[in-house]
Each structure stands twice: as structure tokens, then as C-alpha cells.
């Protein structure tokens, strides 16, 4: 019975990873609030789809912003710093 319970627990944990929530980040930028949602958690090498929404100080959606995604990695042993930019589409 204990073994059965262990198997169930492992299945629940595995299911938890399969159905893990999207990776989300919320950050204030001046008077704006920026929400970023990545479809993979954790993000993967390759394609990751980002959904970005911006609200103004009155919590109204900003619909005419030009958004650029600026991402990178600090230098680490054996790898130089890397910086990239990606355009977005509405
Ligand atoms: Cu690295």
C-alpha cells in the first residue's frame, strides 16, 4: 500500500510539471505596469512565446506601445555576456 501511495505521489508530481503554470513576471516601469507571460516554464533553448501587456497608472490597457524585448545573460565562466533584442507584434 505504501508503494502504491508512492507511485500516486510521483504521478501527481509529474502531472504538476506537465501542467505547470506559465512563467509570469510583473514589473513596474515608470507609471506603467508590464506583465510578461512566457508559454514555457522554464523557458527553453529555442522558441519561447511571450505575451506582454502594459497598463497605465489608471490600470487601463495601453494599446499603442512599441515594445522591444531586450534579453541577455551576464558573462559566466567559459561564456561571454550575450545580449539580444526581439521585435514584437501587436
Ligand atoms: Cu551562459
PDB file of the backbone (N, CA, C, O) and the ligand in Angstrom, with CONECT records:
HET     CU  A 101       1
ATOM      1  N   UNK A   1       0.836  -1.201   0.000  1.00  0.00           N
ATOM      2  CA  UNK A   1       0.000   0.000   0.000  1.00  0.00           C
ATOM      3  C   UNK A   1       0.867   1.247   0.000  1.00  0.00           C
ATOM      4  O   UNK A   1       0.561   2.242  -0.657  1.00  0.00           O
ATOM      5  N   UNK A   2       1.957   1.169   0.753  1.00  0.00           N
ATOM      6  CA  UNK A   2       2.840   2.318   0.818  1.00  0.00           C
ATOM      7  C   UNK A   2       3.473   2.575  -0.551  1.00  0.00           C
ATOM      8  O   UNK A   2       3.666   3.718  -0.965  1.00  0.00           O
ATOM      9  N   UNK A   3       3.793   1.464  -1.244  1.00  0.00           N
ATOM     10  CA  UNK A   3       4.390   1.584  -2.581  1.00  0.00           C
ATOM     11  C   UNK A   3       3.380   2.225  -3.535  1.00  0.00           C
ATOM     12  O   UNK A   3       3.751   3.058  -4.362  1.00  0.00           O
ATOM     13  N   UNK A   4       2.113   1.842  -3.424  1.00  0.00           N
ATOM     14  CA  UNK A   4       1.053   2.383  -4.254  1.00  0.00           C
ATOM     15  C   UNK A   4       0.935   3.894  -4.019  1.00  0.00           C
ATOM     16  O   UNK A   4       0.810   4.671  -4.965  1.00  0.00           O
ATOM     17  N   UNK A   5       0.977   4.293  -2.751  1.00  0.00           N
ATOM     18  CA  UNK A   5       0.886   5.715  -2.417  1.00  0.00           C
ATOM     19  C   UNK A   5       2.076   6.480  -3.000  1.00  0.00           C
ATOM     20  O   UNK A   5       1.929   7.613  -3.457  1.00  0.00           O
ATOM     21  N   UNK A   6       3.238   5.862  -2.981  1.00  0.00           N
ATOM     22  CA  UNK A   6       4.431   6.499  -3.527  1.00  0.00           C
ATOM     23  C   UNK A   6       4.284   6.712  -5.032  1.00  0.00           C
ATOM     24  O   UNK A   6       4.645   7.762  -5.563  1.00  0.00           O
ATOM     25  N   UNK A   7       3.743   5.693  -5.712  1.00  0.00           N
ATOM     26  CA  UNK A   7       3.533   5.799  -7.162  1.00  0.00           C
ATOM     27  C   UNK A   7       2.558   6.923  -7.466  1.00  0.00           C
ATOM     28  O   UNK A   7       2.780   7.711  -8.385  1.00  0.00           O
ATOM     29  N   UNK A   8       1.474   6.998  -6.693  1.00  0.00           N
ATOM     30  CA  UNK A   8       0.483   8.063  -6.895  1.00  0.00           C
ATOM     31  C   UNK A   8       1.149   9.429  -6.714  1.00  0.00           C
ATOM     32  O   UNK A   8       0.927  10.342  -7.509  1.00  0.00           O
ATOM     33  N   UNK A   9       1.960   9.564  -5.670  1.00  0.00           N
ATOM     34  CA  UNK A   9       2.623  10.828  -5.398  1.00  0.00           C
ATOM     35  C   UNK A   9       3.538  11.219  -6.565  1.00  0.00           C
ATOM     36  O   UNK A   9       3.574  12.379  -6.974  1.00  0.00           O
ATOM     37  N   UNK A  10       4.276  10.237  -7.094  1.00  0.00           N
ATOM     38  CA  UNK A  10       5.163  10.516  -8.229  1.00  0.00           C
ATOM     39  C   UNK A  10       4.341  10.954  -9.445  1.00  0.00           C
ATOM     40  O   UNK A  10       4.729  11.878 -10.160  1.00  0.00           O
ATOM     41  N   UNK A  11       3.200  10.284  -9.677  1.00  0.00           N
ATOM     42  CA  UNK A  11       2.332  10.661 -10.800  1.00  0.00           C
ATOM     43  C   UNK A  11       1.808  12.089 -10.627  1.00  0.00           C
ATOM     44  O   UNK A  11       1.761  12.866 -11.581  1.00  0.00           O
ATOM     45  N   UNK A  12       1.416  12.421  -9.392  1.00  0.00           N
ATOM     46  CA  UNK A  12       0.914  13.771  -9.135  1.00  0.00           C
ATOM     47  C   UNK A  12       2.007  14.810  -9.365  1.00  0.00           C
ATOM     48  O   UNK A  12       1.753  15.873  -9.930  1.00  0.00           O
ATOM     49  N   UNK A  13       3.223  14.496  -8.924  1.00  0.00           N
ATOM     50  CA  UNK A  13       4.333  15.426  -9.123  1.00  0.00           C
ATOM     51  C   UNK A  13       4.622  15.594 -10.604  1.00  0.00           C
ATOM     52  O   UNK A  13       4.839  16.712 -11.074  1.00  0.00           O
ATOM     53  N   UNK A  14       4.626  14.480 -11.351  1.00  0.00           N
ATOM     54  CA  UNK A  14       4.884  14.544 -12.791  1.00  0.00           C
ATOM     55  C   UNK A  14       3.791  15.352 -13.468  1.00  0.00           C
ATOM     56  O   UNK A  14       4.074  16.178 -14.335  1.00  0.00           O
ATOM     57  N   UNK A  15       2.538  15.119 -13.076  1.00  0.00           N
ATOM     58  CA  UNK A  15       1.426  15.866 -13.660  1.00  0.00           C
ATOM     59  C   UNK A  15       1.594  17.351 -13.350  1.00  0.00           C
ATOM     60  O   UNK A  15       1.269  18.207 -14.172  1.00  0.00           O
ATOM     61  N   UNK A  16       2.096  17.640 -12.174  1.00  0.00           N
ATOM     62  CA  UNK A  16       2.324  19.038 -11.791  1.00  0.00           C
ATOM     63  C   UNK A  16       3.294  19.715 -12.735  1.00  0.00           C
ATOM     64  O   UNK A  16       3.130  20.888 -13.067  1.00  0.00           O
ATOM     65  N   UNK A  17       4.306  18.979 -13.169  1.00  0.00           N
ATOM     66  CA  UNK A  17       5.271  19.579 -14.100  1.00  0.00           C
ATOM     67  C   UNK A  17       4.652  19.746 -15.477  1.00  0.00           C
ATOM     68  O   UNK A  17       4.879  20.753 -16.148  1.00  0.00           O
ATOM     69  N   UNK A  18       3.872  18.764 -15.897  1.00  0.00           N
ATOM     70  CA  UNK A  18       3.230  18.845 -17.208  1.00  0.00           C
ATOM     71  C   UNK A  18       2.289  20.037 -17.262  1.00  0.00           C
ATOM     72  O   UNK A  18       2.249  20.755 -18.261  1.00  0.00           O
ATOM     73  N   UNK A  19       1.535  20.252 -16.195  1.00  0.00           N
ATOM     74  CA  UNK A  19       0.556  21.328 -16.179  1.00  0.00           C
ATOM     75  C   UNK A  19       1.056  22.556 -15.428  1.00  0.00           C
ATOM     76  O   UNK A  19       0.259  23.357 -14.940  1.00  0.00           O
ATOM     77  N   UNK A  20       2.385  22.705 -15.336  1.00  0.00           N
ATOM     78  CA  UNK A  20       2.942  23.851 -14.617  1.00  0.00           C
ATOM     79  C   UNK A  20       2.428  25.140 -15.231  1.00  0.00           C
ATOM     80  O   UNK A  20       2.242  25.236 -16.444  1.00  0.00           O
ATOM     81  N   UNK A  21       2.208  26.098 -14.405  1.00  0.00           N
ATOM     82  CA  UNK A  21       1.703  27.387 -14.884  1.00  0.00           C
ATOM     83  C   UNK A  21       2.727  28.055 -15.778  1.00  0.00           C
ATOM     84  O   UNK A  21       3.923  27.772 -15.699  1.00  0.00           O
ATOM     85  N   UNK A  22       2.240  28.951 -16.635  1.00  0.00           N
ATOM     86  CA  UNK A  22       3.146  29.739 -17.458  1.00  0.00           C
ATOM     87  C   UNK A  22       4.065  30.543 -16.547  1.00  0.00           C
ATOM     88  O   UNK A  22       3.733  30.855 -15.404  1.00  0.00           O
ATOM     89  N   UNK A  23       5.217  30.860 -17.089  1.00  0.00           N
ATOM     90  CA  UNK A  23       6.164  31.698 -16.355  1.00  0.00           C
ATOM     91  C   UNK A  23       5.680  33.139 -16.487  1.00  0.00           C
ATOM     92  O   UNK A  23       5.569  33.645 -17.603  1.00  0.00           O
ATOM     93  N   UNK A  24       5.399  33.788 -15.410  1.00  0.00           N
ATOM     94  CA  UNK A  24       4.909  35.169 -15.480  1.00  0.00           C
ATOM     95  C   UNK A  24       5.786  36.113 -14.667  1.00  0.00           C
ATOM     96  O   UNK A  24       6.326  35.751 -13.621  1.00  0.00           O
ATOM     97  N   UNK A  25       5.909  37.310 -15.170  1.00  0.00           N
ATOM     98  CA  UNK A  25       6.671  38.349 -14.491  1.00  0.00           C
ATOM     99  C   UNK A  25       5.846  39.628 -14.551  1.00  0.00           C
ATOM    100  O   UNK A  25       5.233  39.929 -15.575  1.00  0.00           O
ATOM    101  N   UNK A  26       5.832  40.369 -13.468  1.00  0.00           N
ATOM    102  CA  UNK A  26       5.120  41.629 -13.417  1.00  0.00           C
ATOM    103  C   UNK A  26       6.111  42.666 -12.898  1.00  0.00           C
ATOM    104  O   UNK A  26       6.746  42.462 -11.863  1.00  0.00           O
ATOM    105  N   UNK A  27       6.240  43.760 -13.607  1.00  0.00           N
ATOM    106  CA  UNK A  27       7.214  44.754 -13.186  1.00  0.00           C
ATOM    107  C   UNK A  27       6.731  46.164 -13.498  1.00  0.00           C
ATOM    108  O   UNK A  27       6.134  46.408 -14.546  1.00  0.00           O
ATOM    109  N   UNK A  28       6.992  47.079 -12.591  1.00  0.00           N
ATOM    110  CA  UNK A  28       6.620  48.471 -12.787  1.00  0.00           C
ATOM    111  C   UNK A  28       7.706  49.155 -13.613  1.00  0.00           C
ATOM    112  O   UNK A  28       8.896  48.979 -13.353  1.00  0.00           O
ATOM    113  N   UNK A  29       7.293  49.933 -14.607  1.00  0.00           N
ATOM    114  CA  UNK A  29       8.229  50.688 -15.438  1.00  0.00           C
ATOM    115  C   UNK A  29       7.697  52.109 -15.511  1.00  0.00           C
ATOM    116  O   UNK A  29       6.808  52.406 -16.308  1.00  0.00           O
ATOM    117  N   UNK A  30       8.242  52.983 -14.681  1.00  0.00           N
ATOM    118  CA  UNK A  30       7.725  54.347 -14.615  1.00  0.00           C
ATOM    119  C   UNK A  30       6.300  54.296 -14.113  1.00  0.00           C
ATOM    120  O   UNK A  30       6.037  53.722 -13.056  1.00  0.00           O
ATOM    121  N   UNK A  31       5.361  54.894 -14.861  1.00  0.00           N
ATOM    122  CA  UNK A  31       3.957  54.868 -14.465  1.00  0.00           C
ATOM    123  C   UNK A  31       3.210  53.666 -15.009  1.00  0.00           C
ATOM    124  O   UNK A  31       2.002  53.532 -14.816  1.00  0.00           O
ATOM    125  N   UNK A  32       3.937  52.794 -15.689  1.00  0.00           N
ATOM    126  CA  UNK A  32       3.291  51.659 -16.326  1.00  0.00           C
ATOM    127  C   UNK A  32       3.571  50.355 -15.587  1.00  0.00           C
ATOM    128  O   UNK A  32       4.592  50.206 -14.916  1.00  0.00           O
ATOM    129  N   UNK A  33       2.642  49.422 -15.728  1.00  0.00           N
ATOM    130  CA  UNK A  33       2.834  48.079 -15.178  1.00  0.00           C
ATOM    131  C   UNK A  33       2.949  47.137 -16.369  1.00  0.00           C
ATOM    132  O   UNK A  33       2.074  47.103 -17.235  1.00  0.00           O
ATOM    133  N   UNK A  34       4.023  46.383 -16.401  1.00  0.00           N
ATOM    134  CA  UNK A  34       4.268  45.469 -17.514  1.00  0.00           C
ATOM    135  C   UNK A  34       4.101  44.028 -17.029  1.00  0.00           C
ATOM    136  O   UNK A  34       4.703  43.616 -16.037  1.00  0.00           O
ATOM    137  N   UNK A  35       3.276  43.280 -17.745  1.00  0.00           N
ATOM    138  CA  UNK A  35       3.075  41.862 -17.437  1.00  0.00           C
ATOM    139  C   UNK A  35       3.664  41.053 -18.587  1.00  0.00           C
ATOM    140  O   UNK A  35       3.364  41.307 -19.754  1.00  0.00           O
ATOM    141  N   UNK A  36       4.490  40.094 -18.255  1.00  0.00           N
ATOM    142  CA  UNK A  36       5.078  39.231 -19.280  1.00  0.00           C
ATOM    143  C   UNK A  36       4.751  37.786 -18.924  1.00  0.00           C
ATOM    144  O   UNK A  36       4.941  37.346 -17.790  1.00  0.00           O
ATOM    145  N   UNK A  37       4.259  37.065 -19.917  1.00  0.00           N
ATOM    146  CA  UNK A  37       3.926  35.656 -19.726  1.00  0.00           C
ATOM    147  C   UNK A  37       4.683  34.863 -20.782  1.00  0.00           C
ATOM    148  O   UNK A  37       4.580  35.161 -21.973  1.00  0.00           O
ATOM    149  N   UNK A  38       5.433  33.869 -20.363  1.00  0.00           N
ATOM    150  CA  UNK A  38       6.169  33.009 -21.289  1.00  0.00           C
ATOM    151  C   UNK A  38       5.456  31.659 -21.307  1.00  0.00           C
ATOM    152  O   UNK A  38       5.088  31.126 -20.261  1.00  0.00           O
ATOM    153  N   UNK A  39       5.265  31.116 -22.507  1.00  0.00           N
ATOM    154  CA  UNK A  39       4.481  29.877 -22.627  1.00  0.00           C
ATOM    155  C   UNK A  39       5.202  28.637 -22.124  1.00  0.00           C
ATOM    156  O   UNK A  39       4.596  27.570 -22.028  1.00  0.00           O
ATOM    157  N   UNK A  40       6.463  28.756 -21.805  1.00  0.00           N
ATOM    158  CA  UNK A  40       7.180  27.593 -21.292  1.00  0.00           C
ATOM    159  C   UNK A  40       7.777  27.936 -19.929  1.00  0.00           C
ATOM    160  O   UNK A  40       8.303  29.028 -19.714  1.00  0.00           O
ATOM    161  N   UNK A  41       7.679  26.988 -19.032  1.00  0.00           N
ATOM    162  CA  UNK A  41       8.187  27.206 -17.686  1.00  0.00           C
ATOM    163  C   UNK A  41       8.934  25.957 -17.235  1.00  0.00           C
ATOM    164  O   UNK A  41       8.308  24.944 -16.921  1.00  0.00           O
ATOM    165  N   UNK A  42      10.259  26.014 -17.198  1.00  0.00           N
ATOM    166  CA  UNK A  42      11.111  27.167 -17.502  1.00  0.00           C
ATOM    167  C   UNK A  42      11.228  27.402 -19.006  1.00  0.00           C
ATOM    168  O   UNK A  42      10.935  26.508 -19.800  1.00  0.00           O
ATOM    169  N   UNK A  43      11.659  28.612 -19.401  1.00  0.00           N
ATOM    170  CA  UNK A  43      11.896  28.896 -20.811  1.00  0.00           C
ATOM    171  C   UNK A  43      12.903  27.890 -21.370  1.00  0.00           C
ATOM    172  O   UNK A  43      13.726  27.349 -20.632  1.00  0.00           O
ATOM    173  N   UNK A  44      12.829  27.646 -22.686  1.00  0.00           N
ATOM    174  CA  UNK A  44      13.699  26.645 -23.300  1.00  0.00           C
ATOM    175  C   UNK A  44      14.667  27.280 -24.293  1.00  0.00           C
ATOM    176  O   UNK A  44      14.477  28.420 -24.715  1.00  0.00           O
ATOM    177  N   UNK A  45      15.700  26.537 -24.659  1.00  0.00           N
ATOM    178  CA  UNK A  45      16.574  26.954 -25.746  1.00  0.00           C
ATOM    179  C   UNK A  45      15.749  26.783 -27.005  1.00  0.00           C
ATOM    180  O   UNK A  45      15.246  25.693 -27.276  1.00  0.00           O
ATOM    181  N   UNK A  46      15.604  27.854 -27.779  1.00  0.00           N
ATOM    182  CA  UNK A  46      14.754  27.788 -28.965  1.00  0.00           C
ATOM    183  C   UNK A  46      13.630  28.781 -28.850  1.00  0.00           C
ATOM    184  O   UNK A  46      13.816  29.881 -28.330  1.00  0.00           O
ATOM    185  N   UNK A  47      12.462  28.404 -29.332  1.00  0.00           N
ATOM    186  CA  UNK A  47      11.338  29.333 -29.362  1.00  0.00           C
ATOM    187  C   UNK A  47      10.553  29.355 -28.057  1.00  0.00           C
ATOM    188  O   UNK A  47      10.136  28.317 -27.542  1.00  0.00           O
ATOM    189  N   UNK A  48      10.366  30.550 -27.542  1.00  0.00           N
ATOM    190  CA  UNK A  48       9.508  30.768 -26.393  1.00  0.00           C
ATOM    191  C   UNK A  48       8.568  31.893 -26.788  1.00  0.00           C
ATOM    192  O   UNK A  48       9.007  32.936 -27.272  1.00  0.00           O
ATOM    193  N   UNK A  49       7.270  31.681 -26.580  1.00  0.00           N
ATOM    194  CA  UNK A  49       6.310  32.714 -26.955  1.00  0.00           C
ATOM    195  C   UNK A  49       6.044  33.598 -25.744  1.00  0.00           C
ATOM    196  O   UNK A  49       5.676  33.114 -24.674  1.00  0.00           O
ATOM    197  N   UNK A  50       6.234  34.895 -25.928  1.00  0.00           N
ATOM    198  CA  UNK A  50       5.985  35.845 -24.854  1.00  0.00           C
ATOM    199  C   UNK A  50       4.713  36.629 -25.137  1.00  0.00           C
ATOM    200  O   UNK A  50       4.485  37.074 -26.262  1.00  0.00           O
ATOM    201  N   UNK A  51       3.899  36.793 -24.126  1.00  0.00           N
ATOM    202  CA  UNK A  51       2.737  37.662 -24.224  1.00  0.00           C
ATOM    203  C   UNK A  51       2.996  38.803 -23.260  1.00  0.00           C
ATOM    204  O   UNK A  51       3.234  38.589 -22.071  1.00  0.00           O
ATOM    205  N   UNK A  52       2.947  40.018 -23.786  1.00  0.00           N
ATOM    206  CA  UNK A  52       3.264  41.184 -22.978  1.00  0.00           C
ATOM    207  C   UNK A  52       2.066  42.114 -22.959  1.00  0.00           C
ATOM    208  O   UNK A  52       1.513  42.446 -24.008  1.00  0.00           O
ATOM    209  N   UNK A  53       1.672  42.527 -21.790  1.00  0.00           N
ATOM    210  CA  UNK A  53       0.604  43.514 -21.711  1.00  0.00           C
ATOM    211  C   UNK A  53       1.071  44.634 -20.800  1.00  0.00           C
ATOM    212  O   UNK A  53       1.824  44.418 -19.851  1.00  0.00           O
ATOM    213  N   UNK A  54       0.605  45.833 -21.112  1.00  0.00           N
ATOM    214  CA  UNK A  54       1.030  47.023 -20.382  1.00  0.00           C
ATOM    215  C   UNK A  54      -0.206  47.797 -19.935  1.00  0.00           C
ATOM    216  O   UNK A  54      -1.127  48.023 -20.719  1.00  0.00           O
ATOM    217  N   UNK A  55      -0.214  48.193 -18.684  1.00  0.00           N
ATOM    218  CA  UNK A  55      -1.298  49.013 -18.167  1.00  0.00           C
ATOM    219  C   UNK A  55      -0.729  50.339 -17.680  1.00  0.00           C
ATOM    220  O   UNK A  55       0.379  50.405 -17.149  1.00  0.00           O
ATOM    221  N   UNK A  56      -1.522  51.397 -17.877  1.00  0.00           N
ATOM    222  CA  UNK A  56      -1.072  52.714 -17.414  1.00  0.00           C
ATOM    223  C   UNK A  56      -1.409  52.884 -15.932  1.00  0.00           C
ATOM    224  O   UNK A  56      -1.890  51.958 -15.279  1.00  0.00           O
ATOM    225  N   UNK A  57      -1.150  54.080 -15.419  1.00  0.00           N
ATOM    226  CA  UNK A  57      -1.330  54.344 -13.989  1.00  0.00           C
ATOM    227  C   UNK A  57      -2.771  54.138 -13.531  1.00  0.00           C
ATOM    228  O   UNK A  57      -3.013  53.898 -12.348  1.00  0.00           O
ATOM    229  N   UNK A  58      -3.753  54.230 -14.474  1.00  0.00           N
ATOM    230  CA  UNK A  58      -5.154  54.014 -14.106  1.00  0.00           C
ATOM    231  C   UNK A  58      -5.597  52.586 -14.393  1.00  0.00           C
ATOM    232  O   UNK A  58      -6.791  52.288 -14.416  1.00  0.00           O
ATOM    233  N   UNK A  59      -4.621  51.705 -14.613  1.00  0.00           N
ATOM    234  CA  UNK A  59      -4.861  50.283 -14.907  1.00  0.00           C
ATOM    235  C   UNK A  59      -5.564  50.057 -16.239  1.00  0.00           C
ATOM    236  O   UNK A  59      -6.154  48.999 -16.456  1.00  0.00           O
ATOM    237  N   UNK A  60      -5.507  51.046 -17.135  1.00  0.00           N
ATOM    238  CA  UNK A  60      -6.093  50.879 -18.464  1.00  0.00           C
ATOM    239  C   UNK A  60      -5.038  50.256 -19.375  1.00  0.00           C
ATOM    240  O   UNK A  60      -3.857  50.590 -19.290  1.00  0.00           O
ATOM    241  N   UNK A  61      -5.478  49.344 -20.251  1.00  0.00           N
ATOM    242  CA  UNK A  61      -4.539  48.711 -21.179  1.00  0.00           C
ATOM    243  C   UNK A  61      -3.971  49.731 -22.159  1.00  0.00           C
ATOM    244  O   UNK A  61      -4.701  50.541 -22.730  1.00  0.00           O
ATOM    245  N   UNK A  62      -2.673  49.675 -22.337  1.00  0.00           N
ATOM    246  CA  UNK A  62      -2.012  50.530 -23.325  1.00  0.00           C
ATOM    247  C   UNK A  62      -2.036  49.754 -24.632  1.00  0.00           C
ATOM    248  O   UNK A  62      -1.537  48.630 -24.690  1.00  0.00           O
ATOM    249  N   UNK A  63      -2.607  50.337 -25.682  1.00  0.00           N
ATOM    250  CA  UNK A  63      -2.782  49.600 -26.936  1.00  0.00           C
ATOM    251  C   UNK A  63      -1.931  50.127 -28.088  1.00  0.00           C
ATOM    252  O   UNK A  63      -1.999  49.598 -29.197  1.00  0.00           O
ATOM    253  N   UNK A  64      -1.139  51.153 -27.840  1.00  0.00           N
ATOM    254  CA  UNK A  64      -0.341  51.719 -28.927  1.00  0.00           C
ATOM    255  C   UNK A  64       1.149  51.787 -28.596  1.00  0.00           C
ATOM    256  O   UNK A  64       1.874  52.616 -29.147  1.00  0.00           O
ATOM    257  N   UNK A  65       1.597  50.928 -27.709  1.00  0.00           N
ATOM    258  CA  UNK A  65       3.009  50.949 -27.332  1.00  0.00           C
ATOM    259  C   UNK A  65       3.861  50.197 -28.361  1.00  0.00           C
ATOM    260  O   UNK A  65       3.418  49.202 -28.935  1.00  0.00           O
ATOM    261  N   UNK A  66       5.055  50.668 -28.581  1.00  0.00           N
ATOM    262  CA  UNK A  66       6.026  49.922 -29.380  1.00  0.00           C
ATOM    263  C   UNK A  66       6.908  49.196 -28.377  1.00  0.00           C
ATOM    264  O   UNK A  66       7.585  49.827 -27.566  1.00  0.00           O
ATOM    265  N   UNK A  67       6.898  47.891 -28.432  1.00  0.00           N
ATOM    266  CA  UNK A  67       7.596  47.091 -27.423  1.00  0.00           C
ATOM    267  C   UNK A  67       8.750  46.326 -28.054  1.00  0.00           C
ATOM    268  O   UNK A  67       8.590  45.676 -29.087  1.00  0.00           O
ATOM    269  N   UNK A  68       9.900  46.410 -27.426  1.00  0.00           N
ATOM    270  CA  UNK A  68      11.061  45.622 -27.840  1.00  0.00           C
ATOM    271  C   UNK A  68      11.456  44.749 -26.662  1.00  0.00           C
ATOM    272  O   UNK A  68      11.528  45.222 -25.528  1.00  0.00           O
ATOM    273  N   UNK A  69      11.709  43.490 -26.927  1.00  0.00           N
ATOM    274  CA  UNK A  69      12.153  42.584 -25.863  1.00  0.00           C
ATOM    275  C   UNK A  69      13.678  42.568 -25.888  1.00  0.00           C
ATOM    276  O   UNK A  69      14.295  42.211 -26.892  1.00  0.00           O
ATOM    277  N   UNK A  70      14.258  42.954 -24.786  1.00  0.00           N
ATOM    278  CA  UNK A  70      15.708  43.051 -24.645  1.00  0.00           C
ATOM    279  C   UNK A  70      16.109  41.994 -23.622  1.00  0.00           C
ATOM    280  O   UNK A  70      15.756  42.098 -22.447  1.00  0.00           O
ATOM    281  N   UNK A  71      16.841  40.988 -24.063  1.00  0.00           N
ATOM    282  CA  UNK A  71      17.171  39.906 -23.130  1.00  0.00           C
ATOM    283  C   UNK A  71      18.633  39.508 -23.262  1.00  0.00           C
ATOM    284  O   UNK A  71      19.264  39.743 -24.293  1.00  0.00           O
ATOM    285  N   UNK A  72      19.151  38.915 -22.225  1.00  0.00           N
ATOM    286  CA  UNK A  72      20.555  38.545 -22.274  1.00  0.00           C
ATOM    287  C   UNK A  72      20.980  37.730 -21.085  1.00  0.00           C
ATOM    288  O   UNK A  72      20.166  37.311 -20.261  1.00  0.00           O
ATOM    289  N   UNK A  73      22.270  37.516 -21.017  1.00  0.00           N
ATOM    290  CA  UNK A  73      22.843  36.706 -19.954  1.00  0.00           C
ATOM    291  C   UNK A  73      24.170  37.347 -19.564  1.00  0.00           C
ATOM    292  O   UNK A  73      24.970  37.712 -20.426  1.00  0.00           O
ATOM    293  N   UNK A  74      24.394  37.479 -18.287  1.00  0.00           N
ATOM    294  CA  UNK A  74      25.662  38.031 -17.816  1.00  0.00           C
ATOM    295  C   UNK A  74      26.790  37.061 -18.175  1.00  0.00           C
ATOM    296  O   UNK A  74      26.552  35.868 -18.364  1.00  0.00           O
ATOM    297  N   UNK A  75      28.004  37.575 -18.267  1.00  0.00           N
ATOM    298  CA  UNK A  75      29.148  36.703 -18.564  1.00  0.00           C
ATOM    299  C   UNK A  75      29.260  35.646 -17.466  1.00  0.00           C
ATOM    300  O   UNK A  75      28.983  35.913 -16.297  1.00  0.00           O
ATOM    301  N   UNK A  76      29.668  34.454 -17.862  1.00  0.00           N
ATOM    302  CA  UNK A  76      29.859  33.385 -16.899  1.00  0.00           C
ATOM    303  C   UNK A  76      31.088  32.599 -17.341  1.00  0.00           C
ATOM    304  O   UNK A  76      31.539  32.772 -18.473  1.00  0.00           O
ATOM    305  N   UNK A  77      31.644  31.745 -16.491  1.00  0.00           N
ATOM    306  CA  UNK A  77      32.864  31.026 -16.872  1.00  0.00           C
ATOM    307  C   UNK A  77      32.713  30.325 -18.224  1.00  0.00           C
ATOM    308  O   UNK A  77      31.810  29.508 -18.402  1.00  0.00           O
ATOM    309  N   UNK A  78      33.594  30.641 -19.175  1.00  0.00           N
ATOM    310  CA  UNK A  78      33.570  29.994 -20.476  1.00  0.00           C
ATOM    311  C   UNK A  78      32.583  30.593 -21.462  1.00  0.00           C
ATOM    312  O   UNK A  78      32.517  30.142 -22.606  1.00  0.00           O
ATOM    313  N   UNK A  79      31.809  31.602 -21.054  1.00  0.00           N
ATOM    314  CA  UNK A  79      30.840  32.217 -21.949  1.00  0.00           C
ATOM    315  C   UNK A  79      30.861  33.725 -21.769  1.00  0.00           C
ATOM    316  O   UNK A  79      30.802  34.219 -20.643  1.00  0.00           O
ATOM    317  N   UNK A  80      30.947  34.460 -22.876  1.00  0.00           N
ATOM    318  CA  UNK A  80      30.878  35.910 -22.766  1.00  0.00           C
ATOM    319  C   UNK A  80      29.431  36.342 -22.502  1.00  0.00           C
ATOM    320  O   UNK A  80      28.501  35.551 -22.657  1.00  0.00           O
ATOM    321  N   UNK A  81      29.256  37.586 -22.110  1.00  0.00           N
ATOM    322  CA  UNK A  81      27.902  38.116 -21.932  1.00  0.00           C
ATOM    323  C   UNK A  81      27.195  38.078 -23.276  1.00  0.00           C
ATOM    324  O   UNK A  81      27.831  38.268 -24.313  1.00  0.00           O
ATOM    325  N   UNK A  82      25.901  37.839 -23.274  1.00  0.00           N
ATOM    326  CA  UNK A  82      25.125  37.788 -24.511  1.00  0.00           C
ATOM    327  C   UNK A  82      23.933  38.715 -24.361  1.00  0.00           C
ATOM    328  O   UNK A  82      23.248  38.719 -23.338  1.00  0.00           O
ATOM    329  N   UNK A  83      23.700  39.504 -25.409  1.00  0.00           N
ATOM    330  CA  UNK A  83      22.554  40.405 -25.390  1.00  0.00           C
ATOM    331  C   UNK A  83      21.842  40.355 -26.724  1.00  0.00           C
ATOM    332  O   UNK A  83      22.477  40.373 -27.778  1.00  0.00           O
ATOM    333  N   UNK A  84      20.544  40.293 -26.678  1.00  0.00           N
ATOM    334  CA  UNK A  84      19.721  40.197 -27.898  1.00  0.00           C
ATOM    335  C   UNK A  84      18.522  41.118 -27.788  1.00  0.00           C
ATOM    336  O   UNK A  84      18.117  41.527 -26.700  1.00  0.00           O
ATOM    337  N   UNK A  85      17.970  41.427 -28.945  1.00  0.00           N
ATOM    338  CA  UNK A  85      16.721  42.187 -28.975  1.00  0.00           C
ATOM    339  C   UNK A  85      15.776  41.494 -29.916  1.00  0.00           C
ATOM    340  O   UNK A  85      16.186  40.961 -30.947  1.00  0.00           O
ATOM    341  N   UNK A  86      14.512  41.499 -29.562  1.00  0.00           N
ATOM    342  CA  UNK A  86      13.490  40.891 -30.436  1.00  0.00           C
ATOM    343  C   UNK A  86      12.353  41.888 -30.602  1.00  0.00           C
ATOM    344  O   UNK A  86      11.918  42.525 -29.643  1.00  0.00           O
ATOM    345  N   UNK A  87      11.882  42.010 -31.834  1.00  0.00           N
ATOM    346  CA  UNK A  87      10.739  42.884 -32.096  1.00  0.00           C
ATOM    347  C   UNK A  87       9.469  42.159 -31.668  1.00  0.00           C
ATOM    348  O   UNK A  87       9.462  40.938 -31.517  1.00  0.00           O
ATOM    349  N   UNK A  88       8.418  42.908 -31.479  1.00  0.00           N
ATOM    350  CA  UNK A  88       7.149  42.317 -31.091  1.00  0.00           C
ATOM    351  C   UNK A  88       6.089  42.709 -32.108  1.00  0.00           C
ATOM    352  O   UNK A  88       6.280  43.637 -32.894  1.00  0.00           O
ATOM    353  N   UNK A  89       4.982  42.003 -32.086  1.00  0.00           N
ATOM    354  CA  UNK A  89       3.861  42.397 -32.924  1.00  0.00           C
ATOM    355  C   UNK A  89       2.601  42.447 -32.090  1.00  0.00           C
ATOM    356  O   UNK A  89       2.411  41.659 -31.163  1.00  0.00           O
ATOM    357  N   UNK A  90       1.751  43.387 -32.437  1.00  0.00           N
ATOM    358  CA  UNK A  90       0.518  43.584 -31.690  1.00  0.00           C
ATOM    359  C   UNK A  90      -0.447  42.445 -31.954  1.00  0.00           C
ATOM    360  O   UNK A  90      -1.551  42.433 -31.409  1.00  0.00           O
TER     361      UNK A  90
HETATM  362 CU    CU A 101      25.811  31.123 -20.082  1.00  0.00          CU
END
